[in-house]
């Protein structure tokens, strides 16, 4: 399984922000990428790019994603 918080660090998520996202994930049951986006820890476009890279998918244009 991919540790997404660690993977997101390669895209600019600081260790402090990753720890915050993990705490919120434990409290809410939400996914790390959802929390990172919701809290504004990284721009949505960066989160999408990181997820595409993590799952070895081609890049995705966030304009095609639901709001």
CORPEGI-V826675 format. One record per run of one state. SS is the DSSP state (H for helix, E for strand, - for the rest). FROM is the first residue (numbers start at 1). TO is the last residue. If there is no record, write none. Layout:
# CORPEGI-V826675
ss->[SS;SS]
from->[FROM;FROM]
to->[TO;TO]
This chain:
# CORPEGI-V826675
ss->[-;H;-;H;-;H;-;H;-;H;-]
from->[1;4;10;15;29;32;39;44;55;62;65]
to->[3;9;14;28;31;38;43;54;61;64;67]
